[in-house]
């Protein structure tokens, strides 16, 4: 852990050395969600950080669920063709994306848990199963982790993806048992053996009953192995429920440490801080696996708000685009929705399609030579589109940032805009100098020299577009 990161899990108290300012407000909203606009940033500074964290979590927990689709009870035989199923699959994935846009904080946590309890749509390509999996993510991302794990293993999405549906007493399948330990609760090679996996897979048998494809999957005695199993040194005729009881009792410390470390490295810093993680794990255990107390402790902490934790994580594709739109205070149009579905996919974050059972690796894995140019080009396309369709938004942002409709100092404007999009600022003066040249564009220098240019000019949206295209390519802009 870098020694420059300070602070513990005590509640953050603003001070002269660590003020509650725009930098920390943006940090909070970008880590818990996908950022916010300049107006919210100013208003939030009048409230305490602790109160804001509670407000953010309460709103996310109380957000409405997706409307139940009309096709929820249809099975494969009720569809006229595979193409009809495909239409509803795509509709469900589109609705999932819209839910992220409408409930950004919950959407951020759903993406985290989707990447933890990974399933891939191609393994169970049916709209009802996607809806049920997504609904569980919606309802449990702020719930009880033990119940979350228990329910996830019974969803058709998971039963098909990790072969639980094929796991019977006659032909055991170890896939889900292995990932239950390795990826979902304990971590790789942490507190279990191959024998534990084999025996756990026997306890997980029985979820083999289904009518027509697309109908619920239920427990069936014929598939269940009723013999004795020895798991973590305990022997009995354990079933699905009892396996989870044993797991969460016998491996409490390992589970708490693993989950809290994963939360920490995703939301705070890619380098684990053992002391912070230990504290979170104890809170997790003391609250009987409830997630919200852990979230509260983490996001309210002195450690979380330390400046060394700000702008150090590479933005995911969703964070890249939604941060950008929030910074511009832009609503997402239907055209932008289409772009978002396509762009996030080509940059590697397609909903329902993590790269493998271990999920998207995140952080630096989001960047390679192809994807970095893809980020530049797609954001440039959006910048052009905004200039063509909502140029007034670009002018309004400049007014907000400068608090002056007649500001005529282009260097000040450039500094304010860069610092808005890159809150920690840039410590290389040449970057600001180059940005100023780009912002001035083709406006004759004498207009700046005599003070006749100001931010109310008709040229300003285009100047902002050029500046944004430059900012979007800076390495610092790729960080969250």
N, C-alpha and C positions, 0 to 999 in steps of 0.2 A: 504494500500500500504506500503510495507517495506520502512522504512525511509532511508535505505541505497541506494535506487535508486535515482539518481540525474539527473539533466539536464532538459532542457525545449525543446521547439520545434524550437529553433534557429538552424541554420545549424551548424553541427559539425565541429569544427576547431581543428585539431590535436594539441596536446600540450605535454609537458614533462610528465604531470600527466595522460593524456589520448592519448597515441600515436596511430598513424595509423600504426598498426603492423599486423602480421599474425593472432593474436587473433581476431581483429576486422574485418579483411578481411573475415576470415572464418565465423564469426558471420553473416556478411551481406549476404554472399552467401548461408549459410544454412537456413537463415530465408526467403530470397526472393526466393530461389530455394532449391536445394538439395546438396549444397556444391560445392567444386571445387578441383582441384589437386594442388600439391605443386608448380608447375611451374607458374600457373595463380596467385596463392597467392603472389609469389614474384614479378611478373610483375605489378600487380594491386597496389602494395604499392608505385609505382613510379607516380601514378595518384592521383588526389584528390578524396576523398570519394564522394563528390557531383557529380563529373563527372562520376564516376563509376555507381552510382545509375541511372543517366540519361541514360547511355549506356545500362544498364541491362533492364530498362523499354522499351527503344526504340527497342531493339532487340526482346523483348517479344511481343510488339505491332505489329511489322512488320513480325513476323514469319509466314511462309506459313501455310495455312489451310490444313487439311486432304484432300487428293484427293477425288473427288466425286466418290463414288462407282458405278459400272456398274448396280447394282440392285436398285438404288435410286428410280426409278419410278414404281417398281413392287408392286403390291398389293397381298393380300393373294391368290386370285384366280390364279395368275400367277405362283405360286409355285407348284411343283409337290406333295410335302408332307410336313408335319410339320417338318420333319427332315431337309429338305432343308432350311426352315426358321431358324431353330436352328443353322445351319452351318453359316449362314450370321450374326446372332446375335453374335455368338462367335467370328466371324471374326471382327465385328465392335468393340467389347470390347477389342480384342487384338490390333486393330489399335489405339484405345484410349490409351491403355497402352504404345504403341510404341511412340505415340505423346508426352506423358509425358517424355519418355526417350530422345527424340530428342530435345524437347523444354522444358527444365526443369523448367525454371522460369514461363513460361506460364502454364506449367503443374501443378505447385504448386498452382497458383492462381485459375486454373480451379477446382482443388480438393477442395479448399476453397469454391468456389461458388456452386459447386456440393453439398457440405455439407450444404449450405445455402438454395438454391432453390432445395430442395431434391425431387428426384423422385426415384422410384424403378423399375427396368427393368421388374420384374415379373408382374407388373401391366399393361404393354403395350407391351408385348413381341413381338416386331417387329423391324427388323434392321433399316428401314427407320426412325422410330420414335427416335431410339437411336441416329442415325446420326444427325438428326435435333436438338435434345436437346444438343448434344455435340458441334455442330457447333455454337449454340447460346452462349454456355459457352466460346468457343474460341473467338468469335467476340466481346463479351460484357464484358469480365472480366477486360478489360482496357478501357471500354467505359463509357456510361452515366447510372447511376443506375436507374433513373426513366424509361428510355427506356428499360433497362434490365428487370425490373419488369413488365412493360407493355407487352413486347414480350413474357416473360416466361409464363404468364397466358394463352397464346393462343397456346402454343406448344401441340401437341397431347400427348406427354409424361406427361405433367402436367394435361391436361384435363382428361386423364384417371386415373392418380394416385390419384388426389384429386376430382374426380367425377364431374368436370365441364361439361363433355360431357352429364352427366345425369341431369344437372341443367336446368330445364325449368320452364316456368311460371305455368305449370300445377302441377309440382312436384319439388319445389325448393330443392336444396341441399346446405347446408351451409359449407361443408368441405373446399373448396378453400377460401371462404371469411374469414373464421376463421383463416386459416394459413397465408393468405395474411397479416392480421393484426398482429397476434401473433408471427409468425416466420419470415416473410419476410420483414416487414417494421417497426413495432412499438414495438414489444416485448410483453411479456405476461402481460395482464391486464394493458396496458399502453395507455390510451387515447381513448378507445373505450368501448362500451357496447354490451351486447347480442343483443339489438335492432339494433345497427349499423351493426352487423354481418348479421342478418336476412335481413335487408334492402340492404346491399351490395350484398348479394347472389342474390337478385332479379335483381340488376343492371348488374350482371355478366351472366345472362341468355342469351341464343341465340346461343351459340357455340355448336350446336347440329347436324350439317349437315355433313354427310360423305357418300361416296360411298362404295366401297368394303373396307374391313378392310385393313389398310395400306395406304389408300389415305389421302389427307389433310382433316382437319376438318375446316369447314367454318361457318360463321355466318348465321343464318336462322331466319327470322322474326317470324315464327310461334312459335319458342321457347322462344322468348323474352317477358319479362313482361314490358308492356308499361305504367303501372300505376305509380303514384307518389311514391317516396321513400324518407325517411328522414334519411340522413347520416351525422353524426357530426353536427346535428342541421340545416342542409340545406335541403330544400324540393324541389323536381323536378322529372321529369320522367327520372332520370339519367340512362345512359347506361354504357357500359364497359369503353369507353374513358372518360366520365365525372366522373365516380367513381375515376379513377386514378388522374384526375385533382383535385378533391376535396381532396383526400387523401394526395397528395404531396403539396397542398397549406395549408390546415387546420392543418396538423400534421407535418409541416416541422421540427420543433425542435426535436420532438420525434423520427422521422425517422433518422435524422442526428446523434443524440446521440446513438441510438440503433446500427446502422451500424458501426459507428466509434468505439464503444466499442467492437463490435464483431471482427473487424479488429485488434484492439489493443490486446485483450486477445489471439487471435490466433497467431499473428506474433511477439508480443513483450513480454508480461508478463501476466500470468493467473489472476493476481490481478489487477483490473482496477485502473488507475490513472485518477481521474475525471478532473484534470486540463488539462492534456494532451488530454484527450478525448474531452473536451470542445473546445480546440483549433482546433482539427481536424474537429469537427462538424461545426465550423464556416467557415473553409476553404471549406468544402463540400457544404455548403449553398451558399457561395460567388461564387463558381464555378458551380452553377446550376446543382448539382448532378454528376458532372464529377468525376470519381474515381482517375484518374492519379494524379491530384494535391494533393489529400489526401495521396496517396502512396508516392509521392515525399517528402512531408513535413514530413511524419512519418519516412521513411527510411534514410533521410538525417539528422535527428535531433540529437542534443546532447543527448537527452534522450535515443533514440534507441541504441546509441553506449556506453551507460554507462555499465561498467563491470558487475554491478549487474543484468543486463538483459541478460547476456550471459550464455548459458548452464543451463537454468532453466525450459525449456519445455521438456516434454517427447516426444521422437521421435515417429511419426506415423510409421506404417509399411513401407510405401513408403520412408519416410525419413531415416529410419533405413538402408534399403538396398542400396538406391542410395547414401547416404552419404558415406557408406562403399566403394562402387565401385569408387566414385569420389576421395576419399582419397587415393585409390590405383591406380588411373589413369587408370582404366580398362574400355574398351568398353564392352557393353553387348552383349554376344553371344546369338544365338538362344536358346541354352540350358538354359542360364540364364534367358531369357525371359519367358520360360516355368516355371522355378523355381519361378520367380518373381510373375507371375499370381497366382501360387498355394500358395506360402508363404504369400503374402499379404492377400489372402483370408482367410487362416486358422488363421491369426493373427487379422482378423476382419476388414480389409479395402478392401473389394472386390468392384471394380468399378461397379456402377449402383445398389449397394445394401447397402446403409446406413442402420443402424439398425432400424430406424423408421423415421417418418416425421420430427422429430427434429434433425436427423442426428447423426453422430458419436460425442460423447461427447468430445473426444480428451484428450490430456494431460494425466493425471493419469489414465483415463479410458482405455488407451491402455495397461495398465499393470495389470495382475492378476497372480495367481500362475501358471495357465496353459500357458498363453501367454509369461511369462518371460522365461520359459524353452523352449518354442517354438522359441523365438528369439535366445537363446543361440545355440540351436541345428541346426537351419537353417543357421546361420552365420558360425558355425563350418563346416557344409557341404560345404558351399561356399569356406571357407578357404582351405579345403582339395582339392576341385576342382581346385582352382587357383594354388595351389602348384603342382598339377599333370599336368595342362595344360599351365600355364603361370608363371613358377617359376622365369623367368627373370624379371617379373614385380616386384616381391618382392625384388629382389636384386637391381633393379634400384631405388626403393623407398628409400632403405637404403643409396645408393650413394647420392641421392638428399638431404636427410635430414642431412647427415653428411658433404657434400661437399668434400668427400675424399674417393677414391676407396680403399685405404689401411688402413682405420681406424681400429685400433685393440683394442679399449677400449670398451668392451661389455656393461659396465655400461652407457657410453655416448650414445651408440646406443639405448639401452633400453629407456633412458630418452627422446631422440629425437623422437622415435617412439610413445611412450605414449603421449607426448605433441602434436604430430601431430594429433592423433586420438581423444585426449581429450584436446582441446586448452587451457582451463583454468588450466590444470595440475591437479595433485592430491597432496593434502597436508598431505598425510600419507606416511612417508618414508618406512614403511613396505610393501606398495604396490609395490614400485620400487624394493625393495630387493627381494620380491617374484617373480616379473617379471624377474629379472636378473637370478635367479635360473632356471626358466622355459626356458628362452632364451638360456642359456648355454647348456641345454638338455644333451645329452650324450657325448659331446665333453670333452675330458680329461682336467682337470684343468691345467695341466702343459702347455698346448698349449696357454692358456690365460696368465699364469704366465710369460712365456718366450717371449711373444709377437709374436709368430709365427701364431696365428690365426688372420685373418682379414676378412673384409666384402666381399672379393672376393672369399672366400671359397665356394665350391660346397654345403656345408652344410647349408649355410645361408638361402636359401628359406624355408627349413624345420624348422630352428630355428625361422624364422619370422612367419611361420604358427602357431607354438605352442604359440608364444607371442601374436599373433592376437586373438587366441582362448581364451586366458586369458583376454586380454583387452576387448573383446566383452562381457564378463560376468561381468565386473565391473559396479556397479550402475551408475557411472559417464558417462559411455559410452551410457547409455540409454537416456541421455539428449542432447538437441539440443540448 
